[in-house]
Amino acid sequence: MAEFVGNDRLLLIKIEGMHCHKCEAAIRKAVSALSGVHEVEVDFPSRQASVLFDPTAVTVKELTLAVTNAGYKVSGFNQGAAPDAAAPHA
Ligand SMILES: [Cu+2]
């Protein structure tokens, strides 16, 4: 079971304060620096970040803090999104 990663969770974070694509990169960098975070996608047009993470390694609070420390504001969450709806890339 050592390699088991089926507990990963997907969280959509609504973020305020983004104004360009550099903001996307800054948030992506800040959040992906946390251990336990496996994938981060930040979408400037929809003002959302989608984070795939291991909830036993990193908490939602820590994810929020990473966004806040990068200079942005978390305005809400969207949990429990269907996996297919949350993975728009081909
Ligand atoms: Cu910007």
PDB file of the backbone (N, CA, C, O) and the ligand in Angstrom, with CONECT records:
HET     CU  A 101       1
ATOM      1  N   MET A   1       0.817  -1.216   0.000  1.00  0.00           N
ATOM      2  CA  MET A   1       0.000   0.000   0.000  1.00  0.00           C
ATOM      3  C   MET A   1       0.851   1.268   0.000  1.00  0.00           C
ATOM      4  O   MET A   1       0.317   2.376   0.025  1.00  0.00           O
ATOM      5  N   ALA A   2       2.150   1.108  -0.027  1.00  0.00           N
ATOM      6  CA  ALA A   2       3.019   2.278   0.102  1.00  0.00           C
ATOM      7  C   ALA A   2       2.823   3.286  -1.032  1.00  0.00           C
ATOM      8  O   ALA A   2       2.976   4.494  -0.849  1.00  0.00           O
ATOM      9  N   GLU A   3       2.484   2.759  -2.197  1.00  0.00           N
ATOM     10  CA  GLU A   3       2.363   3.643  -3.346  1.00  0.00           C
ATOM     11  C   GLU A   3       0.928   4.151  -3.554  1.00  0.00           C
ATOM     12  O   GLU A   3       0.643   4.874  -4.508  1.00  0.00           O
ATOM     13  N   PHE A   4       0.061   3.765  -2.663  1.00  0.00           N
ATOM     14  CA  PHE A   4      -1.343   4.105  -2.845  1.00  0.00           C
ATOM     15  C   PHE A   4      -1.574   5.606  -2.734  1.00  0.00           C
ATOM     16  O   PHE A   4      -1.258   6.221  -1.715  1.00  0.00           O
ATOM     17  N   VAL A   5      -2.127   6.187  -3.789  1.00  0.00           N
ATOM     18  CA  VAL A   5      -2.366   7.628  -3.767  1.00  0.00           C
ATOM     19  C   VAL A   5      -3.834   7.947  -4.042  1.00  0.00           C
ATOM     20  O   VAL A   5      -4.186   9.061  -4.430  1.00  0.00           O
ATOM     21  N   GLY A   6      -4.684   6.935  -3.830  1.00  0.00           N
ATOM     22  CA  GLY A   6      -6.093   7.117  -4.133  1.00  0.00           C
ATOM     23  C   GLY A   6      -6.835   8.054  -3.208  1.00  0.00           C
ATOM     24  O   GLY A   6      -8.013   8.337  -3.426  1.00  0.00           O
ATOM     25  N   ASN A   7      -6.166   8.537  -2.180  1.00  0.00           N
ATOM     26  CA  ASN A   7      -6.828   9.454  -1.253  1.00  0.00           C
ATOM     27  C   ASN A   7      -6.736  10.911  -1.677  1.00  0.00           C
ATOM     28  O   ASN A   7      -7.226  11.800  -0.980  1.00  0.00           O
ATOM     29  N   ASP A   8      -6.113  11.151  -2.813  1.00  0.00           N
ATOM     30  CA  ASP A   8      -5.989  12.529  -3.264  1.00  0.00           C
ATOM     31  C   ASP A   8      -7.347  13.204  -3.383  1.00  0.00           C
ATOM     32  O   ASP A   8      -8.335  12.600  -3.799  1.00  0.00           O
ATOM     33  N   ARG A   9      -7.362  14.452  -3.010  1.00  0.00           N
ATOM     34  CA  ARG A   9      -8.597  15.214  -3.113  1.00  0.00           C
ATOM     35  C   ARG A   9      -8.402  16.401  -4.019  1.00  0.00           C
ATOM     36  O   ARG A   9      -7.304  16.942  -4.143  1.00  0.00           O
ATOM     37  N   LEU A  10      -9.487  16.795  -4.647  1.00  0.00           N
ATOM     38  CA  LEU A  10      -9.444  17.956  -5.509  1.00  0.00           C
ATOM     39  C   LEU A  10     -10.216  19.083  -4.851  1.00  0.00           C
ATOM     40  O   LEU A  10     -11.349  18.908  -4.400  1.00  0.00           O
ATOM     41  N   LEU A  11      -9.591  20.221  -4.806  1.00  0.00           N
ATOM     42  CA  LEU A  11     -10.235  21.387  -4.213  1.00  0.00           C
ATOM     43  C   LEU A  11     -10.166  22.545  -5.198  1.00  0.00           C
ATOM     44  O   LEU A  11      -9.112  22.840  -5.761  1.00  0.00           O
ATOM     45  N   LEU A  12     -11.292  23.185  -5.392  1.00  0.00           N
ATOM     46  CA  LEU A  12     -11.294  24.402  -6.200  1.00  0.00           C
ATOM     47  C   LEU A  12     -11.284  25.589  -5.256  1.00  0.00           C
ATOM     48  O   LEU A  12     -12.133  25.699  -4.372  1.00  0.00           O
ATOM     49  N   ILE A  13     -10.333  26.462  -5.446  1.00  0.00           N
ATOM     50  CA  ILE A  13     -10.217  27.638  -4.584  1.00  0.00           C
ATOM     51  C   ILE A  13     -10.565  28.869  -5.403  1.00  0.00           C
ATOM     52  O   ILE A  13      -9.978  29.120  -6.456  1.00  0.00           O
ATOM     53  N   LYS A  14     -11.514  29.621  -4.911  1.00  0.00           N
ATOM     54  CA  LYS A  14     -11.860  30.886  -5.562  1.00  0.00           C
ATOM     55  C   LYS A  14     -10.946  31.967  -4.996  1.00  0.00           C
ATOM     56  O   LYS A  14     -10.819  32.131  -3.783  1.00  0.00           O
ATOM     57  N   ILE A  15     -10.311  32.703  -5.914  1.00  0.00           N
ATOM     58  CA  ILE A  15      -9.284  33.649  -5.496  1.00  0.00           C
ATOM     59  C   ILE A  15      -9.590  35.056  -5.995  1.00  0.00           C
ATOM     60  O   ILE A  15      -9.925  35.262  -7.162  1.00  0.00           O
ATOM     61  N   GLU A  16      -9.469  35.995  -5.108  1.00  0.00           N
ATOM     62  CA  GLU A  16      -9.628  37.406  -5.480  1.00  0.00           C
ATOM     63  C   GLU A  16      -8.253  38.059  -5.548  1.00  0.00           C
ATOM     64  O   GLU A  16      -7.346  37.696  -4.799  1.00  0.00           O
ATOM     65  N   GLY A  17      -8.110  39.015  -6.442  1.00  0.00           N
ATOM     66  CA  GLY A  17      -6.882  39.795  -6.494  1.00  0.00           C
ATOM     67  C   GLY A  17      -6.008  39.481  -7.693  1.00  0.00           C
ATOM     68  O   GLY A  17      -4.990  40.136  -7.918  1.00  0.00           O
ATOM     69  N   MET A  18      -6.411  38.468  -8.470  1.00  0.00           N
ATOM     70  CA  MET A  18      -5.659  38.158  -9.686  1.00  0.00           C
ATOM     71  C   MET A  18      -5.995  39.190 -10.750  1.00  0.00           C
ATOM     72  O   MET A  18      -7.164  39.518 -10.951  1.00  0.00           O
ATOM     73  N   HIS A  19      -4.971  39.707 -11.438  1.00  0.00           N
ATOM     74  CA  HIS A  19      -5.279  40.645 -12.507  1.00  0.00           C
ATOM     75  C   HIS A  19      -4.544  40.361 -13.802  1.00  0.00           C
ATOM     76  O   HIS A  19      -4.726  41.088 -14.779  1.00  0.00           O
ATOM     77  N   CYS A  20      -3.727  39.335 -13.838  1.00  0.00           N
ATOM     78  CA  CYS A  20      -3.065  38.985 -15.086  1.00  0.00           C
ATOM     79  C   CYS A  20      -2.524  37.566 -15.000  1.00  0.00           C
ATOM     80  O   CYS A  20      -2.667  36.896 -13.977  1.00  0.00           O
ATOM     81  N   HIS A  21      -1.901  37.116 -16.083  1.00  0.00           N
ATOM     82  CA  HIS A  21      -1.415  35.748 -16.106  1.00  0.00           C
ATOM     83  C   HIS A  21      -0.185  35.553 -15.221  1.00  0.00           C
ATOM     84  O   HIS A  21       0.144  34.423 -14.861  1.00  0.00           O
ATOM     85  N   LYS A  22       0.487  36.631 -14.874  1.00  0.00           N
ATOM     86  CA  LYS A  22       1.608  36.489 -13.932  1.00  0.00           C
ATOM     87  C   LYS A  22       1.093  36.098 -12.553  1.00  0.00           C
ATOM     88  O   LYS A  22       1.766  35.401 -11.793  1.00  0.00           O
ATOM     89  N   CYS A  23      -0.114  36.562 -12.249  1.00  0.00           N
ATOM     90  CA  CYS A  23      -0.736  36.184 -10.988  1.00  0.00           C
ATOM     91  C   CYS A  23      -0.987  34.679 -10.944  1.00  0.00           C
ATOM     92  O   CYS A  23      -0.769  34.032  -9.920  1.00  0.00           O
ATOM     93  N   GLU A  24      -1.439  34.143 -12.046  1.00  0.00           N
ATOM     94  CA  GLU A  24      -1.638  32.692 -12.134  1.00  0.00           C
ATOM     95  C   GLU A  24      -0.356  31.968 -11.761  1.00  0.00           C
ATOM     96  O   GLU A  24      -0.362  31.044 -10.947  1.00  0.00           O
ATOM     97  N   ALA A  25       0.737  32.397 -12.364  1.00  0.00           N
ATOM     98  CA  ALA A  25       2.017  31.728 -12.151  1.00  0.00           C
ATOM     99  C   ALA A  25       2.476  31.854 -10.701  1.00  0.00           C
ATOM    100  O   ALA A  25       3.020  30.911 -10.127  1.00  0.00           O
ATOM    101  N   ALA A  26       2.250  33.030 -10.117  1.00  0.00           N
ATOM    102  CA  ALA A  26       2.677  33.258  -8.737  1.00  0.00           C
ATOM    103  C   ALA A  26       1.920  32.348  -7.778  1.00  0.00           C
ATOM    104  O   ALA A  26       2.499  31.793  -6.844  1.00  0.00           O
ATOM    105  N   ILE A  27       0.629  32.202  -8.017  1.00  0.00           N
ATOM    106  CA  ILE A  27      -0.191  31.358  -7.141  1.00  0.00           C
ATOM    107  C   ILE A  27       0.174  29.890  -7.332  1.00  0.00           C
ATOM    108  O   ILE A  27       0.286  29.127  -6.372  1.00  0.00           O
ATOM    109  N   ARG A  28       0.356  29.517  -8.589  1.00  0.00           N
ATOM    110  CA  ARG A  28       0.716  28.129  -8.873  1.00  0.00           C
ATOM    111  C   ARG A  28       2.018  27.752  -8.171  1.00  0.00           C
ATOM    112  O   ARG A  28       2.148  26.674  -7.592  1.00  0.00           O
ATOM    113  N   LYS A  29       2.976  28.676  -8.242  1.00  0.00           N
ATOM    114  CA  LYS A  29       4.280  28.424  -7.629  1.00  0.00           C
ATOM    115  C   LYS A  29       4.163  28.309  -6.110  1.00  0.00           C
ATOM    116  O   LYS A  29       4.766  27.427  -5.498  1.00  0.00           O
ATOM    117  N   ALA A  30       3.385  29.205  -5.510  1.00  0.00           N
ATOM    118  CA  ALA A  30       3.246  29.223  -4.055  1.00  0.00           C
ATOM    119  C   ALA A  30       2.567  27.964  -3.548  1.00  0.00           C
ATOM    120  O   ALA A  30       2.988  27.378  -2.551  1.00  0.00           O
ATOM    121  N   VAL A  31       1.515  27.552  -4.240  1.00  0.00           N
ATOM    122  CA  VAL A  31       0.753  26.396  -3.759  1.00  0.00           C
ATOM    123  C   VAL A  31       1.494  25.092  -4.044  1.00  0.00           C
ATOM    124  O   VAL A  31       1.486  24.179  -3.218  1.00  0.00           O
ATOM    125  N   SER A  32       2.128  25.003  -5.202  1.00  0.00           N
ATOM    126  CA  SER A  32       2.802  23.748  -5.543  1.00  0.00           C
ATOM    127  C   SER A  32       4.059  23.532  -4.713  1.00  0.00           C
ATOM    128  O   SER A  32       4.618  22.435  -4.704  1.00  0.00           O
ATOM    129  N   ALA A  33       4.505  24.575  -4.012  1.00  0.00           N
ATOM    130  CA  ALA A  33       5.675  24.431  -3.145  1.00  0.00           C
ATOM    131  C   ALA A  33       5.359  23.629  -1.885  1.00  0.00           C
ATOM    132  O   ALA A  33       6.273  23.144  -1.218  1.00  0.00           O
ATOM    133  N   LEU A  34       4.097  23.487  -1.557  1.00  0.00           N
ATOM    134  CA  LEU A  34       3.716  22.739  -0.366  1.00  0.00           C
ATOM    135  C   LEU A  34       3.864  21.249  -0.624  1.00  0.00           C
ATOM    136  O   LEU A  34       3.494  20.754  -1.689  1.00  0.00           O
ATOM    137  N   SER A  35       4.404  20.537   0.355  1.00  0.00           N
ATOM    138  CA  SER A  35       4.480  19.095   0.170  1.00  0.00           C
ATOM    139  C   SER A  35       3.089  18.505   0.362  1.00  0.00           C
ATOM    140  O   SER A  35       2.337  18.942   1.234  1.00  0.00           O
ATOM    141  N   GLY A  36       2.755  17.529  -0.440  1.00  0.00           N
ATOM    142  CA  GLY A  36       1.421  16.959  -0.406  1.00  0.00           C
ATOM    143  C   GLY A  36       0.557  17.495  -1.526  1.00  0.00           C
ATOM    144  O   GLY A  36      -0.514  16.955  -1.804  1.00  0.00           O
ATOM    145  N   VAL A  37       1.016  18.554  -2.171  1.00  0.00           N
ATOM    146  CA  VAL A  37       0.286  19.100  -3.319  1.00  0.00           C
ATOM    147  C   VAL A  37       0.822  18.435  -4.585  1.00  0.00           C
ATOM    148  O   VAL A  37       2.014  18.520  -4.880  1.00  0.00           O
ATOM    149  N   HIS A  38      -0.046  17.785  -5.316  1.00  0.00           N
ATOM    150  CA  HIS A  38       0.402  17.026  -6.480  1.00  0.00           C
ATOM    151  C   HIS A  38       0.197  17.756  -7.792  1.00  0.00           C
ATOM    152  O   HIS A  38       0.950  17.562  -8.746  1.00  0.00           O
ATOM    153  N   GLU A  39      -0.815  18.589  -7.836  1.00  0.00           N
ATOM    154  CA  GLU A  39      -1.072  19.296  -9.080  1.00  0.00           C
ATOM    155  C   GLU A  39      -1.815  20.593  -8.777  1.00  0.00           C
ATOM    156  O   GLU A  39      -2.742  20.622  -7.969  1.00  0.00           O
ATOM    157  N   VAL A  40      -1.393  21.650  -9.434  1.00  0.00           N
ATOM    158  CA  VAL A  40      -2.061  22.935  -9.258  1.00  0.00           C
ATOM    159  C   VAL A  40      -2.327  23.536 -10.623  1.00  0.00           C
ATOM    160  O   VAL A  40      -1.433  23.621 -11.465  1.00  0.00           O
ATOM    161  N   GLU A  41      -3.554  23.947 -10.829  1.00  0.00           N
ATOM    162  CA  GLU A  41      -3.846  24.698 -12.041  1.00  0.00           C
ATOM    163  C   GLU A  41      -4.590  25.950 -11.638  1.00  0.00           C
ATOM    164  O   GLU A  41      -5.582  25.898 -10.911  1.00  0.00           O
ATOM    165  N   VAL A  42      -4.094  27.080 -12.122  1.00  0.00           N
ATOM    166  CA  VAL A  42      -4.730  28.346 -11.794  1.00  0.00           C
ATOM    167  C   VAL A  42      -5.301  28.929 -13.077  1.00  0.00           C
ATOM    168  O   VAL A  42      -4.618  29.028 -14.097  1.00  0.00           O
ATOM    169  N   ASP A  43      -6.555  29.307 -13.001  1.00  0.00           N
ATOM    170  CA  ASP A  43      -7.220  29.847 -14.176  1.00  0.00           C
ATOM    171  C   ASP A  43      -7.622  31.288 -13.909  1.00  0.00           C
ATOM    172  O   ASP A  43      -8.538  31.568 -13.136  1.00  0.00           O
ATOM    173  N   PHE A  44      -6.916  32.187 -14.566  1.00  0.00           N
ATOM    174  CA  PHE A  44      -7.168  33.607 -14.351  1.00  0.00           C
ATOM    175  C   PHE A  44      -8.582  34.030 -14.762  1.00  0.00           C
ATOM    176  O   PHE A  44      -9.245  34.730 -13.996  1.00  0.00           O
ATOM    177  N   PRO A  45      -9.073  33.626 -15.956  1.00  0.00           N
ATOM    178  CA  PRO A  45     -10.426  34.068 -16.356  1.00  0.00           C
ATOM    179  C   PRO A  45     -11.519  33.694 -15.355  1.00  0.00           C
ATOM    180  O   PRO A  45     -12.442  34.476 -15.125  1.00  0.00           O
ATOM    181  N   SER A  46     -11.419  32.510 -14.764  1.00  0.00           N
ATOM    182  CA  SER A  46     -12.476  32.105 -13.833  1.00  0.00           C
ATOM    183  C   SER A  46     -12.104  32.397 -12.382  1.00  0.00           C
ATOM    184  O   SER A  46     -12.887  32.141 -11.467  1.00  0.00           O
ATOM    185  N   ARG A  47     -10.883  32.943 -12.178  1.00  0.00           N
ATOM    186  CA  ARG A  47     -10.430  33.301 -10.819  1.00  0.00           C
ATOM    187  C   ARG A  47     -10.438  32.096  -9.877  1.00  0.00           C
ATOM    188  O   ARG A  47     -10.787  32.202  -8.701  1.00  0.00           O
ATOM    189  N   GLN A  48     -10.048  30.966 -10.423  1.00  0.00           N
ATOM    190  CA  GLN A  48     -10.053  29.765  -9.602  1.00  0.00           C
ATOM    191  C   GLN A  48      -8.750  29.007  -9.733  1.00  0.00           C
ATOM    192  O   GLN A  48      -8.103  29.001 -10.780  1.00  0.00           O
ATOM    193  N   ALA A  49      -8.388  28.370  -8.635  1.00  0.00           N
ATOM    194  CA  ALA A  49      -7.279  27.441  -8.671  1.00  0.00           C
ATOM    195  C   ALA A  49      -7.827  26.058  -8.376  1.00  0.00           C
ATOM    196  O   ALA A  49      -8.639  25.897  -7.465  1.00  0.00           O
ATOM    197  N   SER A  50      -7.399  25.064  -9.128  1.00  0.00           N
ATOM    198  CA  SER A  50      -7.755  23.698  -8.787  1.00  0.00           C
ATOM    199  C   SER A  50      -6.502  23.005  -8.273  1.00  0.00           C
ATOM    200  O   SER A  50      -5.449  23.024  -8.910  1.00  0.00           O
ATOM    201  N   VAL A  51      -6.645  22.398  -7.114  1.00  0.00           N
ATOM    202  CA  VAL A  51      -5.502  21.799  -6.443  1.00  0.00           C
ATOM    203  C   VAL A  51      -5.793  20.333  -6.163  1.00  0.00           C
ATOM    204  O   VAL A  51      -6.798  19.988  -5.542  1.00  0.00           O
ATOM    205  N   LEU A  52      -4.902  19.487  -6.631  1.00  0.00           N
ATOM    206  CA  LEU A  52      -4.975  18.062  -6.327  1.00  0.00           C
ATOM    207  C   LEU A  52      -3.967  17.812  -5.215  1.00  0.00           C
ATOM    208  O   LEU A  52      -2.770  18.047  -5.385  1.00  0.00           O
ATOM    209  N   PHE A  53      -4.457  17.335  -4.078  1.00  0.00           N
ATOM    210  CA  PHE A  53      -3.551  17.214  -2.940  1.00  0.00           C
ATOM    211  C   PHE A  53      -3.882  16.004  -2.080  1.00  0.00           C
ATOM    212  O   PHE A  53      -4.972  15.437  -2.146  1.00  0.00           O
ATOM    213  N   ASP A  54      -2.908  15.636  -1.280  1.00  0.00           N
ATOM    214  CA  ASP A  54      -3.064  14.536  -0.339  1.00  0.00           C
ATOM    215  C   ASP A  54      -3.488  15.123   1.005  1.00  0.00           C
ATOM    216  O   ASP A  54      -2.686  15.773   1.675  1.00  0.00           O
ATOM    217  N   PRO A  55      -4.736  14.900   1.405  1.00  0.00           N
ATOM    218  CA  PRO A  55      -5.242  15.532   2.628  1.00  0.00           C
ATOM    219  C   PRO A  55      -4.560  15.037   3.898  1.00  0.00           C
ATOM    220  O   PRO A  55      -4.718  15.644   4.958  1.00  0.00           O
ATOM    221  N   THR A  56      -3.805  13.943   3.808  1.00  0.00           N
ATOM    222  CA  THR A  56      -3.079  13.491   4.993  1.00  0.00           C
ATOM    223  C   THR A  56      -1.743  14.219   5.117  1.00  0.00           C
ATOM    224  O   THR A  56      -1.086  14.136   6.155  1.00  0.00           O
ATOM    225  N   ALA A  57      -1.339  14.932   4.064  1.00  0.00           N
ATOM    226  CA  ALA A  57      -0.041  15.603   4.070  1.00  0.00           C
ATOM    227  C   ALA A  57      -0.162  17.122   4.149  1.00  0.00           C
ATOM    228  O   ALA A  57       0.738  17.795   4.652  1.00  0.00           O
ATOM    229  N   VAL A  58      -1.251  17.649   3.663  1.00  0.00           N
ATOM    230  CA  VAL A  58      -1.413  19.100   3.659  1.00  0.00           C
ATOM    231  C   VAL A  58      -2.895  19.425   3.886  1.00  0.00           C
ATOM    232  O   VAL A  58      -3.776  18.717   3.397  1.00  0.00           O
ATOM    233  N   THR A  59      -3.153  20.487   4.621  1.00  0.00           N
ATOM    234  CA  THR A  59      -4.536  20.830   4.945  1.00  0.00           C
ATOM    235  C   THR A  59      -5.042  21.964   4.057  1.00  0.00           C
ATOM    236  O   THR A  59      -4.265  22.696   3.444  1.00  0.00           O
ATOM    237  N   VAL A  60      -6.355  22.085   4.009  1.00  0.00           N
ATOM    238  CA  VAL A  60      -6.970  23.173   3.262  1.00  0.00           C
ATOM    239  C   VAL A  60      -6.506  24.519   3.828  1.00  0.00           C
ATOM    240  O   VAL A  60      -6.326  25.488   3.091  1.00  0.00           O
ATOM    241  N   LYS A  61      -6.319  24.555   5.138  1.00  0.00           N
ATOM    242  CA  LYS A  61      -5.865  25.781   5.783  1.00  0.00           C
ATOM    243  C   LYS A  61      -4.472  26.178   5.277  1.00  0.00           C
ATOM    244  O   LYS A  61      -4.195  27.357   5.054  1.00  0.00           O
ATOM    245  N   GLU A  62      -3.618  25.195   5.103  1.00  0.00           N
ATOM    246  CA  GLU A  62      -2.264  25.473   4.595  1.00  0.00           C
ATOM    247  C   GLU A  62      -2.302  25.935   3.140  1.00  0.00           C
ATOM    248  O   GLU A  62      -1.536  26.808   2.732  1.00  0.00           O
ATOM    249  N   LEU A  63      -3.208  25.336   2.366  1.00  0.00           N
ATOM    250  CA  LEU A  63      -3.368  25.764   0.974  1.00  0.00           C
ATOM    251  C   LEU A  63      -3.825  27.221   0.924  1.00  0.00           C
ATOM    252  O   LEU A  63      -3.327  28.025   0.136  1.00  0.00           O
ATOM    253  N   THR A  64      -4.785  27.533   1.787  1.00  0.00           N
ATOM    254  CA  THR A  64      -5.304  28.900   1.861  1.00  0.00           C
ATOM    255  C   THR A  64      -4.208  29.875   2.239  1.00  0.00           C
ATOM    256  O   THR A  64      -4.090  30.960   1.670  1.00  0.00           O
ATOM    257  N   LEU A  65      -3.405  29.463   3.213  1.00  0.00           N
ATOM    258  CA  LEU A  65      -2.325  30.319   3.690  1.00  0.00           C
ATOM    259  C   LEU A  65      -1.297  30.591   2.591  1.00  0.00           C
ATOM    260  O   LEU A  65      -0.768  31.698   2.490  1.00  0.00           O
ATOM    261  N   ALA A  66      -1.022  29.590   1.778  1.00  0.00           N
ATOM    262  CA  ALA A  66      -0.069  29.768   0.680  1.00  0.00           C
ATOM    263  C   ALA A  66      -0.573  30.816  -0.309  1.00  0.00           C
ATOM    264  O   ALA A  66       0.199  31.636  -0.806  1.00  0.00           O
ATOM    265  N   VAL A  67      -1.871  30.780  -0.586  1.00  0.00           N
ATOM    266  CA  VAL A  67      -2.465  31.772  -1.495  1.00  0.00           C
ATOM    267  C   VAL A  67      -2.399  33.162  -0.863  1.00  0.00           C
ATOM    268  O   VAL A  67      -2.041  34.144  -1.513  1.00  0.00           O
ATOM    269  N   THR A  68      -2.748  33.217   0.404  1.00  0.00           N
ATOM    270  CA  THR A  68      -2.746  34.494   1.127  1.00  0.00           C
ATOM    271  C   THR A  68      -1.342  35.081   1.191  1.00  0.00           C
ATOM    272  O   THR A  68      -1.146  36.279   0.985  1.00  0.00           O
ATOM    273  N   ASN A  69      -0.375  34.225   1.477  1.00  0.00           N
ATOM    274  CA  ASN A  69       1.012  34.697   1.575  1.00  0.00           C
ATOM    275  C   ASN A  69       1.559  35.172   0.236  1.00  0.00           C
ATOM    276  O   ASN A  69       2.477  35.991   0.189  1.00  0.00           O
ATOM    277  N   ALA A  70       0.997  34.662  -0.844  1.00  0.00           N
ATOM    278  CA  ALA A  70       1.414  35.105  -2.170  1.00  0.00           C
ATOM    279  C   ALA A  70       0.809  36.464  -2.516  1.00  0.00           C
ATOM    280  O   ALA A  70       1.176  37.077  -3.519  1.00  0.00           O
ATOM    281  N   GLY A  71      -0.121  36.929  -1.680  1.00  0.00           N
ATOM    282  CA  GLY A  71      -0.673  38.263  -1.876  1.00  0.00           C
ATOM    283  C   GLY A  71      -2.093  38.288  -2.423  1.00  0.00           C
ATOM    284  O   GLY A  71      -2.560  39.324  -2.896  1.00  0.00           O
ATOM    285  N   TYR A  72      -2.780  37.150  -2.360  1.00  0.00           N
ATOM    286  CA  TYR A  72      -4.132  37.068  -2.898  1.00  0.00           C
ATOM    287  C   TYR A  72      -5.114  36.684  -1.801  1.00  0.00           C
ATOM    288  O   TYR A  72      -4.730  36.278  -0.704  1.00  0.00           O
ATOM    289  N   LYS A  73      -6.378  36.824  -2.129  1.00  0.00           N
ATOM    290  CA  LYS A  73      -7.403  36.555  -1.140  1.00  0.00           C
ATOM    291  C   LYS A  73      -8.259  35.372  -1.565  1.00  0.00           C
ATOM    292  O   LYS A  73      -8.742  35.309  -2.696  1.00  0.00           O
ATOM    293  N   VAL A  74      -8.435  34.445  -0.650  1.00  0.00           N
ATOM    294  CA  VAL A  74      -9.312  33.303  -0.917  1.00  0.00           C
ATOM    295  C   VAL A  74     -10.737  33.694  -0.582  1.00  0.00           C
ATOM    296  O   VAL A  74     -11.034  34.088   0.545  1.00  0.00           O
ATOM    297  N   SER A  75     -11.618  33.584  -1.566  1.00  0.00           N
ATOM    298  CA  SER A  75     -12.994  34.018  -1.335  1.00  0.00           C
ATOM    299  C   SER A  75     -13.957  32.848  -1.199  1.00  0.00           C
ATOM    300  O   SER A  75     -15.134  33.041  -0.896  1.00  0.00           O
ATOM    301  N   GLY A  76     -13.466  31.649  -1.419  1.00  0.00           N
ATOM    302  CA  GLY A  76     -14.362  30.516  -1.240  1.00  0.00           C
ATOM    303  C   GLY A  76     -13.771  29.225  -1.780  1.00  0.00           C
ATOM    304  O   GLY A  76     -12.709  29.208  -2.402  1.00  0.00           O
ATOM    305  N   PHE A  77     -14.493  28.149  -1.523  1.00  0.00           N
ATOM    306  CA  PHE A  77     -14.047  26.837  -1.972  1.00  0.00           C
ATOM    307  C   PHE A  77     -15.176  26.133  -2.686  1.00  0.00           C
ATOM    308  O   PHE A  77     -16.353  26.456  -2.523  1.00  0.00           O
ATOM    309  N   ASN A  78     -14.781  25.171  -3.475  1.00  0.00           N
ATOM    310  CA  ASN A  78     -15.729  24.349  -4.180  1.00  0.00           C
ATOM    311  C   ASN A  78     -15.221  22.929  -4.084  1.00  0.00           C
ATOM    312  O   ASN A  78     -14.383  22.504  -4.880  1.00  0.00           O
ATOM    313  N   GLN A  79     -15.720  22.207  -3.123  1.00  0.00           N
ATOM    314  CA  GLN A  79     -15.223  20.854  -2.925  1.00  0.00           C
ATOM    315  C   GLN A  79     -16.158  19.835  -3.533  1.00  0.00           C
ATOM    316  O   GLN A  79     -17.332  20.107  -3.785  1.00  0.00           O
ATOM    317  N   GLY A  80     -15.616  18.667  -3.760  1.00  0.00           N
ATOM    318  CA  GLY A  80     -16.439  17.560  -4.213  1.00  0.00           C
ATOM    319  C   GLY A  80     -16.875  17.658  -5.658  1.00  0.00           C
ATOM    320  O   GLY A  80     -17.871  17.051  -6.050  1.00  0.00           O
ATOM    321  N   ALA A  81     -16.136  18.419  -6.459  1.00  0.00           N
ATOM    322  CA  ALA A  81     -16.449  18.492  -7.881  1.00  0.00           C
ATOM    323  C   ALA A  81     -16.229  17.125  -8.525  1.00  0.00           C
ATOM    324  O   ALA A  81     -15.335  16.378  -8.127  1.00  0.00           O
ATOM    325  N   ALA A  82     -17.032  16.815  -9.497  1.00  0.00           N
ATOM    326  CA  ALA A  82     -16.861  15.553 -10.210  1.00  0.00           C
ATOM    327  C   ALA A  82     -15.501  15.544 -10.882  1.00  0.00           C
ATOM    328  O   ALA A  82     -15.103  16.544 -11.480  1.00  0.00           O
ATOM    329  N   PRO A  83     -14.775  14.427 -10.796  1.00  0.00           N
ATOM    330  CA  PRO A  83     -13.421  14.373 -11.359  1.00  0.00           C
ATOM    331  C   PRO A  83     -13.368  14.738 -12.831  1.00  0.00           C
ATOM    332  O   PRO A  83     -12.418  15.390 -13.262  1.00  0.00           O
ATOM    333  N   ASP A  84     -14.344  14.344 -13.604  1.00  0.00           N
ATOM    334  CA  ASP A  84     -14.293  14.642 -15.033  1.00  0.00           C
ATOM    335  C   ASP A  84     -14.535  16.138 -15.296  1.00  0.00           C
ATOM    336  O   ASP A  84     -13.966  16.709 -16.226  1.00  0.00           O
ATOM    337  N   ALA A  85     -15.366  16.751 -14.485  1.00  0.00           N
ATOM    338  CA  ALA A  85     -15.621  18.173 -14.649  1.00  0.00           C
ATOM    339  C   ALA A  85     -14.424  19.005 -14.205  1.00  0.00           C
ATOM    340  O   ALA A  85     -14.255  20.150 -14.624  1.00  0.00           O
ATOM    341  N   ALA A  86     -13.602  18.414 -13.356  1.00  0.00           N
ATOM    342  CA  ALA A  86     -12.499  19.160 -12.776  1.00  0.00           C
ATOM    343  C   ALA A  86     -11.203  18.979 -13.558  1.00  0.00           C
ATOM    344  O   ALA A  86     -10.179  19.564 -13.207  1.00  0.00           O
ATOM    345  N   ALA A  87     -11.241  18.191 -14.592  1.00  0.00           N
ATOM    346  CA  ALA A  87     -10.035  17.958 -15.386  1.00  0.00           C
ATOM    347  C   ALA A  87     -10.299  18.302 -16.844  1.00  0.00           C
ATOM    348  O   ALA A  87     -10.439  17.414 -17.685  1.00  0.00           O
ATOM    349  N   PRO A  88     -10.367  19.593 -17.140  1.00  0.00           N
ATOM    350  CA  PRO A  88     -10.744  20.045 -18.484  1.00  0.00           C
ATOM    351  C   PRO A  88      -9.701  19.756 -19.557  1.00  0.00           C
ATOM    352  O   PRO A  88     -10.024  19.747 -20.745  1.00  0.00           O
ATOM    353  N   HIS A  89      -8.453  19.520 -19.154  1.00  0.00           N
ATOM    354  CA  HIS A  89      -7.420  19.283 -20.164  1.00  0.00           C
ATOM    355  C   HIS A  89      -7.537  17.877 -20.741  1.00  0.00           C
ATOM    356  O   HIS A  89      -7.909  16.930 -20.048  1.00  0.00           O
ATOM    357  N   ALA A  90      -7.216  17.766 -22.001  1.00  0.00           N
ATOM    358  CA  ALA A  90      -7.429  16.508 -22.724  1.00  0.00           C
ATOM    359  C   ALA A  90      -6.555  15.382 -22.215  1.00  0.00           C
ATOM    360  O   ALA A  90      -6.626  14.265 -22.729  1.00  0.00           O
TER     361      ALA A  90
HETATM  362 CU    CU A 101      -0.886  39.904 -12.112  1.00  0.00          CU2+
END
